[in-house]
Each structure stands twice: as C-alpha cells, then as structure tokens.
Amino acid sequence: MQNPIVRTFKQLSSAEQARQELLAAGMSADDVKIDVLIYETGAVQGNFTVGDTPEVKGKTAYTHTYAPTAQDDVRDCMIVVNALDDGMAQRAEAILERHGALDPDPAHRAAQANMNRH
C-alpha cells in the first residue's frame, strides 16, 4: 500500500479539476479527498471579534486586523490521494503536477529535485 500523496493548491478550482481527472483515470472517489484550508469569512471576522473603529490608525485598525495573510506559501486547499499501487501513484502525481499542485513537504521537494539532477 502506498503512502498518501499530499499536495496543496492556491485555488480550489484547480484542485477540483485535478480531482475530476484523477477520478476519470480510475481513482475511487473515496481515495481522492479535498480539504479547504482557508474559509471565506476568515476566523477573525467570522467569530465576531471586537476591534478599533476603522478610523484608528496603526496596528489595531480594522484594515490591519482583518488583512489576509500575505505569504506566497499560503495555500487555499489540500488534496490527499491514496493510490493503491505504484503505477497509479505515478499517474496521480503527474495529474497533480499538471494542474499546478505544490508539494508541502520541503524535505520531499529537495529529495525530488536532487533525484532530477542525476
């Protein structure tokens, strides 16, 4: 049995397209899961926190408190694929890569890059 293949996407639509292609390639719906990591309302605003009025300047202003995280490494969703054999795992990885999936594990990315150099 394979270890799960875990990849992240910046956009849910890309993850959904990848999932549809994985299902068309023969993967079972139970073996391809998408988990949304960022919620539309956001944890801070959605929980009715109190803050300074919008006129307040500085680090407690609403624009700062409710600003989205500005990091290139933030992903909106994660997809987990449980491939039953090596062949399906290779096909799944190719499909995910074609749709722009990113490997969240820095050690695995480094090992893959090292293997590709040799």
Backbone as CSV, one residue per row, in Angstrom:
resi,resn,N_x,N_y,N_z,CA_x,CA_y,CA_z,C_x,C_y,C_z
1,MET,0.837,-1.179,0.000,0.000,0.000,0.000,0.879,1.238,0.000
2,GLN,0.516,2.229,-0.796,1.242,3.482,-0.931,0.981,4.414,0.245
3,ASN,1.941,5.287,0.507,1.689,6.396,1.421,0.786,7.387,0.691
4,PRO,-0.011,8.109,1.417,-0.857,9.104,0.745,-0.006,10.149,0.029
5,ILE,-0.493,10.624,-1.097,0.139,11.716,-1.827,-0.580,12.982,-1.377
6,VAL,0.147,13.906,-0.796,-0.440,15.143,-0.280,0.109,16.302,-1.094
7,ARG,-0.790,17.103,-1.642,-0.397,18.280,-2.408,-1.317,19.435,-2.034
8,THR,-0.843,20.652,-2.252,-1.656,21.825,-1.986,-1.866,22.602,-3.274
9,PHE,-2.924,23.390,-3.281,-3.261,24.242,-4.424,-3.536,25.640,-3.916
10,LYS,-3.227,26.629,-4.737,-3.548,28.007,-4.394,-5.026,28.284,-4.624
11,GLN,-5.644,27.533,-5.529,-7.045,27.768,-5.846,-7.831,26.463,-5.789
12,LEU,-9.000,26.524,-5.202,-9.874,25.369,-5.110,-10.262,24.847,-6.486
13,SER,-10.476,25.734,-7.439,-10.892,25.303,-8.781,-9.847,24.380,-9.415
14,SER,-8.568,24.655,-9.204,-7.505,23.783,-9.740,-7.532,22.424,-9.066
15,ALA,-7.761,22.404,-7.764,-7.843,21.131,-7.034,-9.029,20.313,-7.519
16,GLU,-10.157,20.971,-7.763,-11.338,20.257,-8.246,-11.122,19.685,-9.644
17,GLN,-10.432,20.439,-10.515,-10.116,19.932,-11.852,-9.202,18.711,-11.761
18,ALA,-8.202,18.786,-10.892,-7.297,17.650,-10.699,-8.067,16.440,-10.190
19,ARG,-8.978,16.656,-9.242,-9.778,15.559,-8.693,-10.612,14.894,-9.781
20,GLN,-11.230,15.698,-10.645,-12.036,15.141,-11.727,-11.180,14.292,-12.667
21,GLU,-9.979,14.752,-12.965,-9.092,13.981,-13.832,-8.615,12.702,-13.142
22,LEU,-8.358,12.773,-11.842,-7.959,11.566,-11.098,-9.084,10.535,-11.106
23,LEU,-10.315,10.990,-10.933,-11.461,10.067,-10.966,-11.622,9.467,-12.356
24,ALA,-11.436,10.273,-13.394,-11.527,9.779,-14.771,-10.419,8.765,-15.077
25,ALA,-9.289,8.888,-14.372,-8.164,7.966,-14.570,-8.343,6.657,-13.806
26,GLY,-9.462,6.531,-13.061,-9.736,5.270,-12.385,-9.622,5.288,-10.875
27,MET,-9.287,6.436,-10.313,-9.214,6.512,-8.856,-10.631,6.494,-8.283
28,SER,-10.777,5.909,-7.116,-12.070,5.893,-6.435,-12.297,7.237,-5.746
29,ALA,-13.557,7.671,-5.677,-13.897,8.933,-5.016,-13.454,8.925,-3.552
30,ASP,-13.468,7.758,-2.917,-13.030,7.647,-1.520,-11.521,7.834,-1.366
31,ASP,-10.772,7.689,-2.463,-9.316,7.790,-2.406,-8.774,9.150,-2.828
32,VAL,-9.672,10.112,-3.105,-9.248,11.455,-3.503,-10.058,12.461,-2.690
33,LYS,-9.428,13.065,-1.707,-10.110,13.993,-0.800,-9.533,15.394,-0.930
34,ILE,-10.421,16.387,-0.934,-10.012,17.787,-0.941,-10.430,18.396,0.391
35,ASP,-9.515,19.156,1.003,-9.805,19.840,2.254,-9.496,21.316,2.072
36,VAL,-10.496,22.180,2.249,-10.294,23.619,2.122,-9.661,24.110,3.418
37,LEU,-8.568,24.856,3.287,-7.809,25.296,4.452,-8.111,26.727,4.864
38,ILE,-8.615,27.544,3.961,-8.912,28.940,4.255,-10.396,29.148,4.016
39,TYR,-11.070,29.685,5.003,-12.507,29.882,4.901,-12.814,31.304,4.462
40,GLU,-13.860,31.450,3.685,-14.220,32.731,3.093,-14.398,33.831,4.133
41,THR,-15.055,33.543,5.235,-15.312,34.570,6.235,-14.087,34.871,7.079
42,GLY,-13.158,33.960,7.135,-11.966,34.163,7.953,-12.263,33.934,9.413
43,ALA,-11.336,33.395,10.105,-11.548,33.056,11.517,-11.795,34.283,12.374
44,VAL,-11.126,35.383,12.081,-11.255,36.558,12.938,-12.609,37.221,12.753
45,GLN,-12.982,37.559,11.525,-14.247,38.234,11.300,-15.429,37.316,11.588
46,GLY,-15.315,36.064,11.268,-16.413,35.130,11.450,-16.748,34.839,12.898
47,ASN,-15.843,35.159,13.807,-16.084,34.886,15.222,-16.478,36.140,15.992
48,PHE,-16.847,37.190,15.294,-17.368,38.417,15.893,-16.420,39.021,16.932
49,THR,-15.173,39.181,16.573,-14.240,39.825,17.498,-14.483,41.329,17.514
50,VAL,-14.036,41.964,18.546,-14.149,43.421,18.632,-12.806,44.023,18.294
51,GLY,-12.833,45.208,17.721,-11.604,45.896,17.369,-11.840,47.380,17.368
52,ASP,-10.820,48.127,17.027,-10.955,49.574,16.974,-11.801,49.972,15.764
53,THR,-12.314,51.162,15.795,-13.102,51.654,14.673,-12.199,51.791,13.454
54,PRO,-12.770,51.800,12.262,-11.941,51.907,11.051,-11.095,53.178,10.985
55,GLU,-11.453,54.215,11.748,-10.691,55.461,11.723,-9.365,55.357,12.472
56,VAL,-9.203,54.384,13.339,-7.980,54.232,14.132,-6.836,53.813,13.218
57,LYS,-5.716,54.483,13.361,-4.535,54.149,12.561,-3.581,53.319,13.412
58,GLY,-2.784,52.528,12.758,-1.811,51.720,13.489,-2.165,50.249,13.434
59,LYS,-1.550,49.467,14.268,-1.680,48.020,14.198,-3.024,47.495,14.684
60,THR,-3.860,48.315,15.257,-5.148,47.826,15.723,-6.294,48.251,14.806
61,ALA,-5.987,48.914,13.692,-7.027,49.318,12.755,-7.631,48.066,12.097
62,TYR,-8.876,48.160,11.692,-9.550,47.039,11.033,-8.771,46.544,9.816
63,THR,-8.243,47.470,9.028,-7.534,47.050,7.814,-6.333,46.177,8.133
64,HIS,-5.716,46.405,9.267,-4.594,45.556,9.660,-5.093,44.267,10.313
65,THR,-6.053,44.389,11.202,-6.553,43.231,11.941,-7.147,42.181,11.011
66,TYR,-7.888,42.636,10.003,-8.597,41.693,9.130,-7.911,41.497,7.785
67,ALA,-6.703,41.970,7.634,-5.988,41.808,6.368,-5.640,40.339,6.147
68,PRO,-5.773,39.857,4.913,-5.382,38.470,4.644,-3.873,38.301,4.792
69,THR,-3.458,37.116,5.126,-2.043,36.826,5.262,-1.384,36.940,3.897
70,ALA,-0.350,37.728,3.787,0.325,37.935,2.504,1.590,37.097,2.469
71,GLN,1.440,35.836,2.170,2.585,34.931,2.059,2.420,34.106,0.794
72,ASP,3.516,33.930,0.070,3.454,33.117,-1.143,3.178,31.657,-0.824
73,ASP,3.482,31.240,0.394,3.378,29.830,0.731,2.002,29.439,1.267
74,VAL,1.067,30.375,1.348,-0.267,30.046,1.844,-1.059,29.395,0.723
75,ARG,-1.696,28.302,1.015,-2.489,27.560,0.026,-3.931,27.510,0.494
76,ASP,-4.852,27.588,-0.441,-6.271,27.553,-0.107,-6.778,26.158,0.219
77,CYS,-6.194,25.139,-0.401,-6.724,23.797,-0.171,-5.642,22.735,-0.330
78,MET,-5.976,21.573,0.172,-5.070,20.430,0.146,-5.822,19.253,-0.458
79,ILE,-5.118,18.446,-1.236,-5.700,17.235,-1.788,-4.869,16.052,-1.305
80,VAL,-5.547,14.994,-0.898,-4.880,13.777,-0.435,-5.359,12.634,-1.331
81,VAL,-4.402,11.940,-1.930,-4.707,10.832,-2.841,-4.109,9.559,-2.259
82,ASN,-4.934,8.536,-2.149,-4.464,7.219,-1.706,-4.431,6.292,-2.918
83,ALA,-3.257,6.168,-3.511,-3.088,5.296,-4.680,-2.860,3.872,-4.205
84,LEU,-3.477,2.919,-4.890,-3.385,1.524,-4.462,-2.117,0.826,-4.925
85,ASP,-1.468,1.362,-5.962,-0.235,0.738,-6.437,0.708,1.803,-6.990
86,ASP,1.939,1.392,-7.299,2.950,2.340,-7.773,2.557,2.998,-9.090
87,GLY,1.965,2.237,-9.988,1.555,2.784,-11.276,0.528,3.892,-11.121
88,MET,-0.468,3.651,-10.291,-1.497,4.667,-10.064,-0.906,5.871,-9.336
89,ALA,0.038,5.631,-8.439,0.691,6.741,-7.731,1.435,7.637,-8.712
90,GLN,2.125,7.048,-9.662,2.855,7.842,-10.666,1.895,8.635,-11.544
91,ARG,0.782,8.003,-11.960,-0.217,8.714,-12.768,-0.826,9.861,-11.963
92,ALA,-1.127,9.593,-10.690,-1.722,10.619,-9.830,-0.771,11.800,-9.661
93,GLU,0.490,11.533,-9.421,1.463,12.612,-9.258,1.587,13.440,-10.529
94,ALA,1.555,12.781,-11.692,1.635,13.502,-12.967,0.407,14.393,-13.163
95,ILE,-0.764,13.875,-12.837,-2.005,14.656,-12.964,-1.958,15.860,-12.035
96,LEU,-1.566,15.636,-10.788,-1.499,16.727,-9.817,-0.513,17.803,-10.263
97,GLU,0.635,17.388,-10.754,1.644,18.340,-11.209,1.125,19.148,-12.396
98,ARG,0.432,18.492,-13.312,-0.108,19.168,-14.487,-1.113,20.267,-14.098
99,HIS,-1.803,20.070,-12.986,-2.790,21.049,-12.532,-2.205,22.078,-11.566
100,GLY,-0.892,22.054,-11.377,-0.238,23.075,-10.566,-0.155,22.777,-9.081
101,ALA,-0.293,21.505,-8.711,-0.199,21.136,-7.295,1.208,21.398,-6.777
102,LEU,1.290,21.744,-5.509,2.564,22.026,-4.861,2.786,21.035,-3.725
103,ASP,3.995,20.544,-3.610,4.337,19.605,-2.544,4.615,20.405,-1.273
104,PRO,3.837,20.193,-0.196,4.024,20.995,1.015,5.215,20.571,1.877
105,ASP,5.863,19.465,1.529,6.962,18.938,2.337,8.305,19.389,1.756
106,PRO,9.011,20.320,2.420,10.276,20.812,1.870,11.325,19.717,1.710
107,ALA,11.373,18.753,2.604,12.359,17.673,2.505,12.085,16.806,1.272
108,HIS,10.813,16.515,1.011,10.447,15.710,-0.161,10.757,16.471,-1.455
109,ARG,10.471,17.776,-1.478,10.774,18.596,-2.662,12.274,18.594,-2.941
110,ALA,13.082,18.719,-1.883,14.536,18.736,-2.045,15.039,17.391,-2.560
111,ALA,14.501,16.310,-2.035,14.902,14.975,-2.486,14.527,14.766,-3.952
112,GLN,13.337,15.205,-4.340,12.903,15.074,-5.741,13.805,15.897,-6.664
113,ALA,14.128,17.115,-6.252,14.996,17.962,-7.063,16.369,17.346,-7.206
114,ASN,16.882,16.747,-6.148,18.185,16.094,-6.177,18.157,14.890,-7.129
115,MET,17.067,14.115,-7.087,16.940,12.945,-7.970,16.869,13.397,-9.434
116,ASN,16.197,14.512,-9.699,16.053,15.006,-11.072,17.366,15.518,-11.640
117,ARG,18.295,15.915,-10.778,19.597,16.398,-11.238,20.504,15.270,-11.668
118,HIS,20.268,14.072,-11.184,21.166,12.942,-11.503,20.625,12.068,-12.574
